Amino acid sequence: MQSLSRFALASLAVAALAAPLKAEEPRFGVQGMVNAPLGDLKDFVDSKPGLGVGVHGTFDLGAGNMIRPRLDFNYFPEATLSGIKNNATNFGLGADYLFFIAGKPEGFYLTGGLSAVRWSFSSEAPGYGKISTDTTKLGVAVGAGYQWNATVGTELRYTYSKIDSNFNADALQAGVTIRF
């Protein structure tokens, strides 16, 4: 937990240090996401897709390089498996690096990021009550996107978060970003 807190602080420090190097003023925005669970998470939520929302800032470093600190919330709807009700949610605080192929913040880009992800899992079985587990883990994301204009972009990312030795919370995430 302590190392993840250090990571979150380091991510914010990088964004703060990058601000004076920017080629344009920082912009802030929101994103909406649809999450297709993969692997162990897919089994836990019975393949039900999740929804996500978030806020972000973008710091243009010039020459097609951008840093994007972000805060996300993702929710996977309740799934019932053999009478057991499962639910999963997460909050993520992290930063992404975006590289625009055209050398300016428009068009096709590649992205990679790290985050501290606070996962909450719950299971409820008849006669046994509800069991909840919360844990904070490292999240890794890689993907590609397209910035359609100065305001609207779309993105496809693979997210990975290892919960324990027997459970990975992976997802394929499709999203729309809006910058103000």
Secondary structure, DSSP 8 states (H G I E B T S, - for coil): -HHHHHHHHHHHHHHHHHGGG-SS--EEEEEEEEEEEEHHHHHHTTT--EEEEEEEEEEEEETTEEEEEEEEEEEEEEEEETTEEEEEEEEEEEEEEEEETTSSSSEEEEEEEEEEEEEEEEEEETTTEEEEEEEEEEEEEEEEEEE-SSSEEEEEEEEE-EEETTEE-EEEEEEEEEE-
